[in-house]
Amino acid sequence: MGGARFEPVRAVRAYERVVEQIEEAIESGALTPGQRLPSERELMVQLSVGRSTVREALRVLQARGLVRSRPGDPNGAEVLPFSPAALHKSMTTLARVEELSLGELVQFRMVLDSAAILLAARLRTDEQLAGMAEAVAAMRAAAGTGTDSESGSGPGTGWGVVDTEAFGRADVAFHDAVVAASGNKLIQICTDVVRQIVLRQIAARIDAADDRQALMRRSIRHHEEVIAAIRAGDGPLAAQLSRKAMYDYYAPYVAESETSALRALLE
């Protein structure tokens, strides 16, 4: 039988409807940062709900970074300005609740980094480029080598004391410098969220790897290649190098069924 198809009706709790109404008012501009919501008592009257419903809705809105609320405040909850921290928290929760696979997260990070690098190659300043180079120098120091290449030639050849935590911080500093050079705050927030989730998922396996020093050396080389392309203003090449580096680094940890989706970004 043809015609329309329907889906099961989802039961909605009263506090969720309250949350929806207040969110819509904030998104539409009917409520602006610094304004106050009606008091709890007034909300109860306007919405025809109990005090517990109003308080649960305010608790949810506060957790989302939309309002600042204190139980019993006669002035009502205060609408907060947009906060990158709130978006960061929301994205982190979304990634966990939706149970995104490692492959999906890595693919998204490859896309984000490519976008940031394309912009950075066109918009970066000399100071920002120097910051990227300093981060890679810190990676070399943390890896226990003073050489600038994977070949191991030049002063400082050979491995000394390896500081994996310092190496990780320097790596993050490099990517932060690239995203800062892109000038896009949304890319910065999304990149930070995805990077933390991905690294959290594979940290134990990386720490247990027998070839950590080889991974560090290869990572340094990739970063140097990306910097060279950014310095030359060749955004497409820099982005391609970045995607390839991420694929090489993360593919061994991704389910085999998902690697084809990652390889699609290399073409």
N, C-alpha and C positions, 0 to 999 in steps of 0.2 A: 504494500500500500504506500502510495506516494504522499507528498505533502511535507509539512514542517516536521522537524525533529526537535524533541525537547530533552533537556537534561534534568536530572534530579534536583529538587529545590534544596538549597543549603540553609539550614537553620542558622539564624543570625541572633546573637545575644544583643540585648538592649544597649550595653555599653559600646558595642561595635558601631551601632548606628549613631551614637553620640560622637564617637571619634570621627566617623565619616563626615558628619555635619561640620564639626569644628575644623577638620582638615580642609574641607572644601572652602570654608570661609577664609582661611589663611591663604590658600592657593589662589583664590580669586582676588585677593587684596581687600576683601571686606574687613578683615582683621589684619592689622599691620604690626610690625615689631614695636614693642613698647606699650601697645594697648593692653587693656585688661579684659578678661572674660567676665561675664556676670558672676556674682558670688555663687557658691554651691547651692544656696537656698533658691536663688533666682533661676539657676539652671534647672533645678528640680521642677520648678513651676513651669518654665518655658517648654521643657522637654517631656513633662509628665512622667518622670522616672523617680526612683528612690535615691537616697543619698549614697548608698553603696554603689549604685550604677554610675553616678556622676564621679565619684572618687576613683572608680576603676578606670573610667575613660580618661580622667586627668592623669592617672598613673601611666597609662599607655602613651599619652601624648607627651608627657615629660620624658619617658624612656626614649622616645623618638627625637628628642631635642627640639620639640616645637613650642613647649611652654615651660614655665617655671611655676610649680604649684606647691602650696603649703596647706595641709588640711585645716579647714576652719578659717582661712584667710578671708576677712570680710571684703577685701578689695578684689578678690577673684584672681585666677591664674594670669600670669604675664606672658604675652606672646613674645617669643625670642626671635632675634634676627637669624638669618641663615648661618649655619655653622658647618664648615668642612668636616669637623669632628663628628657631627651628627650623621652626615652622609657616609662617612667612613664606617661608622657603627652599623648603619642600616645595610650597607653593602656586605659587610662581614656577616651579619645575621642572615641575609638572603643567601649568600653562598653556602652557609652551613645548613640552613633549613632545606634548601632545594637539593642538597647533597650532590652538588656538581662534581663530575668526575675530574680526576687529575688531568686527563687529556683535554677536557673542555677549558679548564682553568689555564693550562699552559698555552693552548691555542689563543685564548683571549689575551694573555700576556704578550704573546708574539705580535698580535695585532696592535695592542696599545704601544709597545715599545717602538714598533715601526713608525707609527704616527708621530710619536714624540721625537724620534730621530730625524724624520723628514722635516719637521718644523725647526728643530735645533740646527740642522745644517744650513738653514736659510736665515735664522734669526739670532743665532748665538753671538755673544760678544767675545772679545779676546779674553776677558776676565773669566767668563764661564768656561771657555775652552781650556784655560789654565787650570781651572778647578777640576775638570775631567782628567787632565794629565796628572794632577796631584793625587787624585784618587787611585789611578793606576800605579803610580809610584808607591803609594801606601800598600797596595796589593802585593807588589814585588817585595817590599820590605817584610810584610807579614808572611810571605811564602818562603822567606829565608834566602832570597837570591837577589843580587844586584843587577843581573843581566836584563837587557831589554827585549830579549827574543827567546823563542822556544829552543833555538839551536844550542843555547848555553855558551855562546862565545862572548868574549869581552870581560871586563872587570866584574868581579863578584860571582863568577861562574861557580855553580855547585849549590847545593842546598844546605842552609844552616838551620837555625831553630825556626820551626813553623808555628805560627800563631793563627789557628783557624778562625777564632773569633774576630781577631783584628782584620783578617782577610775578608770575612763576611761583611764587616762594617765598611771597609773600603769599597767593596763591590756595591753595596747599597748606596754609598756616597757618590759613586760614579753615575749610577742610574738616576739618582736624585738630581745630580747636576745636569744631566741630559734633559730630564723632564722640566726642570726649572728654565732651561734655555728654550724650551718649546713655548713657554709662556701660557700654558693651558692648565688651569688649576684642576679641572675635572679629570683630565688625563692623569694628573699627579695623584689625585685621591684614588682613582680606580687602580692605577698601577701599584700603589702602596698596599691596597687591600689584597689584590690578587697575589702579589709577591709574598706577602706574609702567610697567606693560606697555603700556597704551593710549597714554600720552604718548610712550613710546619709539617706538611704531609710526608716530606721526603728527608727531613733532617737526620733521622736515625739511620737511614740507609746510606746517606752521604758520609756520615761519621764513621760508619763501619766499612766503607769502601777501602780496598787495598791500594787503589791507585789515586789517592787524594792529591798527592803532589803532582801527578801527571795532569789531573783535572785542573789544578791551580795554574799550572804552566800554560795549558791550553787556553784557559779562561783569560789569562793576561794577554796572550797573543791576540785573541779575538777582540779584546777591548782596545788594544793598540791599533788594530786594523780599522775599527769603527771610528776612533778618534781621527785617524788619518783621512778617512773619507769625509768626516764632518768638517775637518780643517780645510779640505779642498772644496767644500760646498757641494759635494756629490751626495745629496740626500738619498736617492734611490739605491745607490751602492751601499751606503751606510746602513740603511734599513734592511737590505738583503743580507748583509753580513751579520746583522743582529739576529735576524730570524734563523739563519743557519746555525749560529752559535747556540741559540736557545734550543733548537732542535737537537743538536749534538749532545747538549748537556742533559736535557730532560727526557729525551726519547727512551733511554734505557729503563726509566722508572714508570713509563706510561704503558697501559695495556696494549698488546700488539694490535688489537682490533681498532685502536684509536690512532695509531701512528700515521695511517694514510691521511687522516684529516689534518695532521700536523704537516705532512709532506706537501699537502696542497698549497700551503703558504710559501713553499720554497720555489714554486714554479714561476 
